Amino acid sequence: MTAPREIAERKKEFLTTVDGTVVKRVYTPNDVVGVKEEDIGLPGQYPFTRNIMPAGYRSRLWTMRQYSGFGTVEETNQRYKYLHKQGQTGFSVAFQLPTQQGYDSDHPLSVGEVGKCGVAIDSLKDMEDLWEGIPLAQVSVSMTINATAAIILAMYIAAAEKQGADISKLSGTVQNEILKEYVARNTYFLAPEPSIRLVTDLCSYCSQKMPRWNSISISGYHMREAGATAAQEVGFTLSSGISYVQAMLAKGMEVDSFASQFSFFFAAYTNVLEEVAKFRAARRMWAKIMKERFKARDPRSMMLRYHVQTDGFTLTAQQPLNNIVRVTLQALAAVLGGCQSLHTNSYDEAMALPTEQAVQVALRTQQIIAFESGVADTIDPLGGSYFVESLTNEIESKATYYINQVDKMGGSLKAIEQGYIQREIARSAYDYQRQVDSREQVIVGVNEYRLENEPETEMLEISEEIEQKQKERLKKLRNERDNQKVKATLEKVKAVAVSNENIMPALIDAVKTYATVGEISAVLRETFGEYREPSVL
């Protein structure tokens, strides 16, 4: 019998996933020996590896969102109406940096940032105008806001009530996820302890008043953007989830009274099969954590419901049209993995906020996957693949290691304070960049297949006049509102902040008097002090 011919492979070293998992030439049943049938199961059944819903996308497609917000509320409102006409099924609000950090647009630290990376929201008046002509009782809205999440949700509630909406019927998500801010984004202004108090007050309020609202979106996306591997993204995100559940239990809440309103937010990289395995592993792990660790009884408390955004880190300013292909692969991974909501990045986002044409292409990408590709016609179409099942187990094993390490340190907050999570992510980011620099990791158009003369790309420009216009809006607002009422409600916010009362009702009363984000945040700064990040080496 002739010996098999040795075949030269394209790399001398082993091929690996982005996560560093060695990829074998071929996978066989031997690679899934020991995989228990109950750990895979059927869609809609614990531990939900294959999908949280028994019919998957056959009953309902994922919510198609486009993360949008720029300049003034009027401009953003027009973009929302345009996207709605193009078939977008959910809105996702991007807020300007000053709003995210608790400053009004006329604050000295806001200079040069007004309307640049999101829409300027300073008061309830801005929130009202943002949704002019869009019935909030009939749409799903996601708001990417964290340090000031409670204030922004209070404005959203007040705006919806002004439209005549029953807040118990409102559907959507507020990110409200502060732990990852201390790891990856830094848009915080309070120390972790009072910040988590605001997070849990919001979650408690929603569990009692807004049953259809996701009160938190526990985020791994930003950690992935900062350089985390797939396993780190899952491990550190679920560790944050554990910490938030523990914080809610410490408030005296029953786990099944709030856990079904917890949602998650992950990135999708371009390595399709690794991402699919990541989503499957995360779903299974969270189900086990909730059932075994927290003794949840309601199956909805065990379901990991998650939004996916295609990864902005992978977008390149070089040959930006290549990003359409990257985003398509990432969106495909999210759908094959079973997401409930998806945002596809626009091809020009490595350079500027997206143009209308780029946003349309991004939305059409989702629609083509949904209606032309066939991948949404069956549930978990890659389930049972020797490679995918093996990789799912591999990611679960690595992510569990990180959870155990964080547990040993006393939880996510302690691990962050000790710099453990930041160091692990920084190490992974360094390793990845080293691979790119050495061309071990090929980035098409960047370190291979480059063009000498890049064609120009049309970009969206935010006018410098927007800042002055927003300042004038604020001045007019302060002149026309009842400032005595504003002062009284701000005093109430301060009194509640130092008590054990839930702060949400006081915030809602304050925003209804047109107290601004900056004014309310200033009260919280005065009450709790402003946080400065310690050095992490």
C-alpha positions as CSV (number, residue, x, y, z in Angstrom):
1,M,0.0,0.0,0.0
2,T,1.4,3.4,-1.0
3,A,2.1,5.8,1.8
4,P,0.1,9.0,1.6
5,R,1.9,11.8,-0.3
6,E,3.2,14.6,1.9
7,I,1.4,17.8,1.0
8,A,3.1,21.1,1.6
9,E,0.9,23.6,3.4
10,R,1.0,27.4,3.0
11,K,2.5,28.0,6.4
12,K,5.3,26.2,8.1
13,E,3.8,26.8,11.5
14,F,0.4,25.7,12.5
15,L,-2.5,27.8,11.3
16,T,-4.4,29.3,14.2
17,T,-7.6,31.2,14.8
18,V,-7.4,34.9,15.8
19,D,-7.6,33.5,19.4
20,G,-4.5,31.4,18.9
21,T,-6.3,28.1,18.8
22,V,-4.4,25.7,16.5
23,V,-6.5,24.7,13.5
24,K,-6.0,21.1,12.4
25,R,-6.0,20.0,8.8
26,V,-9.2,18.1,9.2
27,Y,-11.7,17.4,12.0
28,T,-13.3,14.0,12.7
29,P,-15.6,12.5,15.3
30,N,-12.5,11.9,17.4
31,D,-12.4,15.7,18.0
32,V,-15.8,15.7,19.7
33,V,-15.4,12.6,21.8
34,G,-16.7,13.4,25.3
35,V,-19.1,16.1,24.0
36,K,-22.3,15.4,25.8
37,E,-25.5,15.5,23.8
38,E,-27.2,17.5,26.6
39,D,-24.5,20.2,26.2
40,I,-25.6,20.7,22.6
41,G,-29.3,19.9,22.8
42,L,-32.0,21.4,20.7
43,P,-32.9,25.1,20.0
44,G,-35.0,26.6,22.7
45,Q,-33.9,24.1,25.3
46,Y,-31.4,24.4,28.1
47,P,-28.4,25.1,27.9
48,F,-29.5,26.9,24.7
49,T,-26.2,26.2,22.9
50,R,-28.0,26.2,19.5
51,N,-30.4,29.0,20.1
52,I,-32.6,30.5,22.8
53,M,-35.7,30.2,20.6
54,P,-37.1,26.9,19.3
55,A,-37.8,28.3,15.9
56,G,-34.9,30.7,15.5
57,Y,-35.2,33.1,12.6
58,R,-38.0,31.0,11.1
59,S,-40.4,32.7,13.4
60,R,-38.7,36.1,13.6
61,L,-35.6,37.7,12.1
62,W,-33.1,39.6,14.2
63,T,-33.7,43.3,14.8
64,M,-31.7,45.2,12.2
65,R,-30.2,48.3,13.8
66,Q,-27.8,51.0,12.6
67,Y,-25.9,52.8,15.3
68,S,-26.6,56.4,14.3
69,G,-26.3,59.8,15.8
70,F,-24.4,63.0,14.8
71,G,-24.6,66.7,14.9
72,T,-27.9,68.1,16.0
73,V,-31.1,66.3,16.9
74,E,-32.7,67.6,13.7
75,E,-30.1,66.0,11.5
76,T,-30.2,62.7,13.4
77,N,-33.9,62.7,13.3
78,Q,-33.8,62.9,9.5
79,R,-31.2,60.1,9.4
80,Y,-33.5,57.9,11.5
81,K,-36.5,58.6,9.3
82,Y,-34.4,57.7,6.2
83,L,-33.2,54.4,7.7
84,H,-36.7,53.6,8.8
85,K,-37.9,54.0,5.2
86,Q,-35.0,51.8,4.1
87,G,-36.3,48.9,6.2
88,Q,-34.4,49.3,9.5
89,T,-36.4,47.6,12.2
90,G,-34.8,49.2,15.3
91,F,-33.1,52.4,16.3
92,S,-29.7,52.6,18.0
93,V,-28.6,56.0,19.3
94,A,-25.0,57.2,19.4
95,F,-24.5,60.1,21.8
96,Q,-21.8,62.7,21.7
97,L,-18.8,62.4,24.0
98,P,-19.8,65.3,26.4
99,T,-23.2,63.7,26.9
100,Q,-21.6,60.3,27.7
101,Q,-19.4,62.0,30.3
102,G,-22.0,64.2,32.0
103,Y,-21.2,67.5,30.5
104,D,-23.5,70.0,28.7
105,S,-22.5,71.2,25.2
106,D,-21.5,74.6,26.6
107,H,-19.1,73.2,29.2
108,P,-15.4,74.2,28.5
109,L,-14.4,70.6,28.3
110,S,-17.0,70.1,25.5
111,V,-15.2,72.4,23.1
112,G,-14.6,70.7,19.8
113,E,-16.6,67.6,20.6
114,V,-20.2,68.7,20.2
115,G,-22.0,66.5,17.8
116,K,-18.8,64.9,16.5
117,C,-19.1,61.2,17.5
118,G,-22.8,61.2,18.3
119,V,-25.9,63.4,18.7
120,A,-25.9,66.3,21.2
121,I,-28.4,65.6,23.9
122,D,-28.4,68.1,26.8
123,S,-32.0,68.2,27.9
124,L,-35.5,66.7,27.6
125,K,-36.1,69.2,24.8
126,D,-33.3,67.6,22.7
127,M,-34.8,64.2,23.4
128,E,-38.2,65.3,22.4
129,D,-36.9,66.7,19.1
130,L,-34.8,63.6,18.4
131,W,-37.9,61.5,18.2
132,E,-40.2,64.0,16.5
133,G,-42.5,62.1,14.2
134,I,-41.3,58.7,15.4
135,P,-43.9,57.0,17.8
136,L,-41.8,55.5,20.6
137,A,-44.6,53.2,21.6
138,Q,-44.2,51.4,18.2
139,V,-40.4,51.1,17.8
140,S,-37.5,49.4,19.6
141,V,-34.7,51.8,20.6
142,S,-31.3,51.0,21.9
143,M,-29.2,53.7,23.6
144,T,-25.5,53.3,23.9
145,I,-24.9,55.3,27.1
146,N,-23.3,54.2,30.4
147,A,-22.2,56.8,33.0
148,T,-25.2,58.9,32.4
149,A,-27.6,56.1,31.4
150,A,-30.0,56.7,34.3
151,I,-30.4,60.4,33.2
152,I,-30.8,59.6,29.6
153,L,-33.4,56.9,30.2
154,A,-35.3,59.3,32.4
155,M,-35.4,61.7,29.5
156,Y,-36.5,58.9,27.1
157,I,-39.3,58.0,29.5
158,A,-40.4,61.6,29.8
159,A,-40.3,62.1,26.1
160,A,-42.4,58.9,25.5
161,E,-44.9,60.0,28.1
162,K,-45.3,63.3,26.3
163,Q,-46.1,61.3,23.2
164,G,-48.8,59.5,25.2
165,A,-47.0,56.2,25.4
166,D,-47.5,53.8,28.3
167,I,-44.0,53.2,29.6
168,S,-44.8,49.6,30.5
169,K,-45.1,48.9,26.8
170,L,-41.8,50.5,25.7
171,S,-39.3,48.2,24.2
172,G,-35.6,48.6,23.8
173,T,-32.3,48.6,25.6
174,V,-30.1,51.0,27.5
175,Q,-26.4,49.9,27.7
176,N,-26.0,51.0,31.3
177,E,-22.8,49.0,31.6
178,I,-20.1,50.8,33.7
179,L,-17.6,48.0,34.4
180,K,-16.2,47.8,30.9
181,E,-15.8,51.6,31.0
182,Y,-13.1,51.2,33.6
183,V,-11.5,48.5,31.3
184,A,-11.7,49.8,27.8
185,R,-13.6,53.1,27.2
186,N,-13.1,55.5,30.1
187,T,-16.3,57.4,29.7
188,Y,-17.0,57.4,33.5
189,F,-17.0,60.2,36.0
190,L,-18.0,58.5,39.3
191,A,-16.1,55.8,41.2
192,P,-17.2,52.2,40.6
193,E,-19.3,51.9,43.8
194,P,-21.7,54.8,43.2
195,S,-21.7,54.0,39.5
196,I,-22.9,50.5,40.1
197,R,-25.6,51.9,42.5
198,L,-26.9,53.9,39.5
199,V,-26.8,50.8,37.3
200,T,-28.7,48.7,39.8
201,D,-31.3,51.5,40.5
202,L,-32.0,51.6,36.8
203,C,-32.3,47.8,36.6
204,S,-34.6,47.7,39.6
205,Y,-36.8,50.4,38.2
206,C,-37.2,48.7,34.9
207,S,-38.0,45.4,36.5
208,Q,-41.0,47.0,38.2
209,K,-42.1,49.6,35.6
210,M,-40.7,48.6,32.2
211,P,-41.0,44.8,31.8
212,R,-40.2,44.9,28.0
213,W,-37.1,47.0,28.4
214,N,-33.6,45.5,28.6
215,S,-32.2,47.3,31.6
216,I,-28.5,46.6,30.9
217,S,-26.4,45.4,27.9
218,I,-23.4,43.7,29.4
219,S,-20.7,44.5,26.9
220,G,-17.7,42.6,25.6
221,Y,-17.6,44.6,22.4
222,H,-15.4,47.3,23.7
223,M,-13.0,44.9,25.3
224,R,-12.7,43.1,22.0
225,E,-12.1,46.5,20.3
226,A,-9.3,47.1,22.9
227,G,-7.6,43.9,21.8
228,A,-9.3,41.0,23.8
229,T,-9.3,37.6,22.2
230,A,-12.6,35.8,21.6
231,A,-12.2,33.8,24.8
232,Q,-11.3,36.9,26.8
233,E,-14.3,38.7,25.4
234,V,-16.6,35.9,26.6
235,G,-14.9,35.3,29.9
236,F,-14.6,38.9,31.0
237,T,-18.1,39.8,29.8
238,L,-19.7,36.9,31.7
239,S,-17.7,37.8,34.7
240,S,-19.2,41.3,34.5
241,G,-22.6,39.7,34.2
242,I,-22.0,37.7,37.4
243,S,-21.0,40.9,39.2
244,Y,-24.2,42.7,38.1
245,V,-26.4,39.8,39.2
246,Q,-24.6,39.7,42.6
247,A,-25.2,43.5,42.9
248,M,-28.9,43.1,42.2
249,L,-29.2,40.2,44.7
250,A,-27.4,42.5,47.3
251,K,-30.3,45.0,46.8
252,G,-32.7,42.2,47.9
253,M,-34.0,41.4,44.4
254,E,-35.0,37.8,43.5
255,V,-32.9,36.6,40.5
256,D,-35.9,35.7,38.4
257,S,-37.4,39.2,38.9
258,F,-34.7,40.9,36.9
259,A,-32.4,38.5,35.0
260,S,-34.7,38.2,32.0
261,Q,-34.1,41.9,31.3
262,F,-30.3,41.5,31.2
263,S,-28.9,41.4,27.7
264,F,-25.4,41.3,26.2
265,F,-23.4,43.0,23.5
266,F,-20.6,41.3,21.6
267,A,-18.3,42.1,18.7
268,A,-18.1,40.0,15.5
269,Y,-14.7,39.6,14.0
270,T,-13.9,38.4,10.5
271,N,-12.9,34.8,11.4
272,V,-16.4,33.4,10.8
273,L,-16.2,30.0,12.4
274,E,-14.4,31.2,15.5
275,E,-17.1,33.8,16.0
276,V,-19.9,31.3,15.6
277,A,-18.3,29.1,18.2
278,K,-17.8,32.0,20.5
279,F,-21.5,32.9,20.5
280,R,-22.5,29.3,21.0
281,A,-20.1,28.9,23.9
282,A,-21.3,32.1,25.6
283,R,-24.9,31.1,25.3
284,R,-24.2,27.7,27.0
285,M,-22.0,29.2,29.7
286,W,-24.5,31.8,30.8
287,A,-27.3,29.3,31.0
288,K,-25.2,27.1,33.3
289,I,-24.1,30.1,35.4
290,M,-27.6,31.3,36.0
291,K,-29.0,27.8,36.7
292,E,-26.2,26.3,38.7
293,R,-24.6,29.4,40.4
294,F,-27.6,31.6,40.9
295,K,-30.4,29.0,41.1
296,A,-32.6,30.7,38.5
297,R,-35.8,28.8,37.8
298,D,-37.3,30.8,35.0
299,P,-35.8,29.6,31.7
300,R,-35.9,33.2,30.5
301,S,-33.3,34.1,33.2
302,M,-30.9,31.6,31.7
303,M,-31.2,32.8,28.1
304,L,-28.3,34.9,26.8
305,R,-29.9,37.4,24.5
306,Y,-27.4,39.5,22.7
307,H,-26.8,42.3,20.2
308,V,-23.8,42.1,17.9
309,Q,-21.9,44.9,16.2
310,T,-19.5,44.1,13.4
311,D,-16.1,45.1,14.7
312,G,-14.9,48.6,14.1
313,F,-11.3,47.7,14.9
314,T,-11.1,45.6,11.8
315,L,-12.1,48.5,9.5
316,T,-9.3,50.0,7.5
317,A,-8.9,53.5,6.0
318,Q,-6.9,51.9,3.2
319,Q,-9.1,50.6,0.4
320,P,-12.3,51.3,2.4
321,L,-14.5,49.4,0.0
322,N,-12.8,46.2,1.3
323,N,-14.7,46.9,4.5
324,I,-17.9,45.9,2.9
325,V,-16.6,42.4,2.5
326,R,-15.3,42.3,6.1
327,V,-18.6,43.5,7.5
328,T,-20.5,41.0,5.4
329,L,-18.4,38.1,6.8
330,Q,-18.8,39.5,10.4
331,A,-22.6,39.9,10.0
332,L,-22.8,36.4,8.6
333,A,-21.0,35.1,11.7
334,A,-23.4,36.9,13.9
335,V,-26.4,35.4,12.1
336,L,-25.0,31.9,12.0
337,G,-24.3,32.3,15.7
338,G,-27.9,33.2,16.5
339,C,-27.9,36.9,17.5
340,Q,-31.1,38.7,18.4
341,S,-30.0,42.2,17.2
342,L,-27.3,43.3,14.7
343,H,-25.6,46.5,13.7
344,T,-23.4,46.4,10.6
345,N,-20.7,49.1,10.4
346,S,-20.4,51.3,7.4
347,Y,-17.4,51.0,5.1
348,D,-16.3,54.5,5.7
349,E,-16.3,54.5,9.5
350,A,-12.5,54.1,9.8
351,M,-12.3,57.7,8.5
352,A,-15.4,59.5,9.7
353,L,-19.1,59.2,10.7
354,P,-20.9,57.3,7.9
355,T,-22.4,58.9,4.9
356,E,-26.0,58.1,3.9
357,Q,-24.8,55.9,1.1
358,A,-22.5,53.9,3.3
359,V,-25.2,53.4,5.9
360,Q,-27.6,52.1,3.2
361,V,-25.0,49.6,2.0
362,A,-24.5,48.4,5.6
363,L,-28.2,47.9,6.1
364,R,-28.6,46.2,2.7
365,T,-25.9,43.8,3.8
366,Q,-28.2,42.6,6.6
367,Q,-31.2,42.4,4.4
368,I,-29.3,40.3,1.7
369,I,-28.2,37.9,4.4
370,A,-31.7,37.7,5.8
371,F,-33.6,37.2,2.5
372,E,-31.1,35.9,-0.1
373,S,-28.4,33.8,1.6
374,G,-30.6,31.0,3.1
375,V,-28.6,30.9,6.3
376,A,-31.6,32.1,8.3
377,D,-33.8,29.3,7.0
378,T,-32.6,26.7,9.6
379,I,-31.5,27.0,13.2
380,D,-27.8,26.8,14.1
381,P,-26.9,25.5,10.6
382,L,-23.3,24.9,11.7
383,G,-24.3,22.8,14.7
384,G,-22.8,19.3,14.6
385,S,-19.8,20.4,12.6
386,Y,-16.8,18.6,14.1
387,F,-14.7,21.8,13.9
388,V,-17.4,24.1,15.2
389,E,-18.3,21.8,18.1
390,S,-14.6,21.4,19.0
391,L,-14.0,25.1,18.8
392,T,-17.1,25.8,20.9
393,N,-15.7,23.6,23.6
394,E,-12.2,25.2,23.3
395,I,-13.6,28.7,23.7
396,E,-15.7,27.6,26.7
397,S,-12.7,26.1,28.4
398,K,-10.6,29.2,27.9
399,A,-13.4,31.6,28.9
400,T,-14.1,29.5,32.0
401,Y,-10.4,29.9,33.0
402,Y,-10.7,33.7,32.9
403,I,-14.0,33.6,34.9
404,N,-12.3,31.4,37.6
405,Q,-9.3,33.8,37.7
406,V,-11.6,36.8,38.2
407,D,-13.6,34.9,40.9
408,K,-10.4,34.2,42.8
409,M,-9.7,38.0,42.9
410,G,-13.1,38.7,44.3
411,G,-15.1,39.5,41.1
412,S,-14.8,41.9,38.2
413,L,-14.5,45.1,40.2
414,K,-11.6,43.7,42.2
415,A,-10.0,42.3,39.0
416,I,-10.3,45.7,37.4
417,E,-8.9,47.6,40.4
418,Q,-5.9,45.2,40.4
419,G,-5.4,45.8,36.7
420,Y,-5.7,42.1,35.8
421,I,-8.3,42.5,33.0
422,Q,-6.6,45.5,31.5
423,R,-3.2,43.7,31.5
424,E,-4.6,40.6,29.9
425,I,-6.3,42.6,27.1
426,A,-3.2,44.7,26.6
427,R,-1.1,41.6,26.2
428,S,-3.4,40.2,23.6
429,A,-3.5,43.5,21.7
430,Y,0.3,43.6,21.7
431,D,0.5,40.0,20.4
432,Y,-2.0,40.7,17.6
433,Q,-0.3,43.9,16.5
434,R,3.0,42.1,16.5
435,Q,1.5,39.5,14.1
436,V,0.2,42.3,11.9
437,D,3.6,44.1,11.9
438,S,5.4,40.9,11.0
439,R,2.7,40.1,8.3
440,E,2.0,36.8,10.0
441,Q,-1.6,38.1,10.2
442,V,-2.5,39.5,6.8
443,I,-4.7,42.6,6.6
444,V,-5.6,43.0,3.0
445,G,-4.8,46.5,1.8
446,V,-2.7,47.3,4.9
447,N,0.2,45.0,5.1
448,E,-0.4,43.1,1.8
449,Y,-2.0,44.0,-1.5
450,R,-1.5,47.7,-1.0
451,L,-2.2,50.5,-3.5
452,E,0.2,53.3,-4.2
453,N,-2.5,55.8,-4.9
454,E,-5.6,55.5,-2.8
455,P,-8.8,56.8,-4.4
456,E,-10.6,59.5,-2.5
457,T,-13.6,58.6,-0.4
458,E,-16.5,60.9,0.2
459,M,-16.8,61.6,3.9
460,L,-19.5,63.1,6.2
461,E,-18.3,66.3,7.8
462,I,-19.7,67.8,11.0
463,S,-20.0,71.6,10.7
464,E,-18.2,73.7,13.4
465,E,-21.4,75.7,13.5
466,I,-23.2,72.9,15.3
467,E,-21.5,73.6,18.5
468,Q,-22.6,77.3,18.5
469,K,-26.1,76.3,17.5
470,Q,-26.3,73.8,20.4
471,K,-25.0,76.4,22.9
472,E,-27.7,78.8,21.7
473,R,-30.4,76.1,22.2
474,L,-29.1,75.6,25.8
475,K,-29.1,79.4,26.5
476,K,-32.7,79.7,25.2
477,L,-33.8,76.7,27.3
478,R,-32.3,78.1,30.5
479,N,-34.0,81.4,29.9
480,E,-37.5,79.9,29.2
481,R,-37.7,77.1,31.8
482,D,-38.8,77.6,35.5
483,N,-35.4,77.7,37.1
484,Q,-36.9,77.5,40.6
485,K,-38.4,74.2,39.8
486,V,-35.1,73.0,38.3
487,K,-33.3,73.9,41.5
488,A,-35.9,72.1,43.7
489,T,-35.7,68.9,41.7
490,L,-31.9,69.0,41.7
491,E,-32.0,69.3,45.5
492,K,-34.3,66.2,45.5
493,V,-31.8,64.3,43.3
494,K,-29.0,65.1,45.8
495,A,-31.2,64.0,48.8
496,V,-32.1,60.7,47.2
497,A,-28.5,60.1,46.1
498,V,-27.3,60.0,49.7
499,S,-30.2,57.8,50.8
500,N,-31.2,54.2,50.0
501,E,-34.1,55.2,47.7
502,N,-34.1,54.4,44.0
503,I,-32.9,57.4,42.2
504,M,-34.9,57.0,39.0
505,P,-38.1,58.7,40.1
506,A,-36.1,61.8,41.2
507,L,-34.2,61.9,37.9
508,I,-37.5,61.7,35.9
509,D,-38.9,64.6,37.9
510,A,-35.7,66.6,37.3
511,V,-35.6,66.1,33.6
512,K,-39.3,67.0,33.3
513,T,-38.3,70.5,34.6
514,Y,-35.7,70.5,31.8
515,A,-32.7,70.1,34.1
516,T,-29.8,69.2,31.9
517,V,-27.5,66.3,31.7
518,G,-24.6,68.5,32.9
519,E,-26.6,70.0,35.8
520,I,-27.7,66.6,37.1
521,S,-24.3,65.1,36.7
522,A,-22.8,68.0,38.6
523,V,-25.0,67.1,41.5
524,L,-23.8,63.5,41.4
525,R,-20.2,64.7,41.1
526,E,-20.7,66.9,44.1
527,T,-22.3,64.1,46.1
528,F,-20.0,61.2,45.3
529,G,-16.8,62.9,44.1
530,E,-15.2,62.5,40.7
531,Y,-13.2,59.4,40.0
532,R,-9.6,59.4,38.7
533,E,-8.2,56.2,37.3
534,P,-5.3,54.7,39.2
535,S,-2.1,53.8,37.3
536,V,-2.1,50.2,36.0
537,L,1.3,48.7,35.1
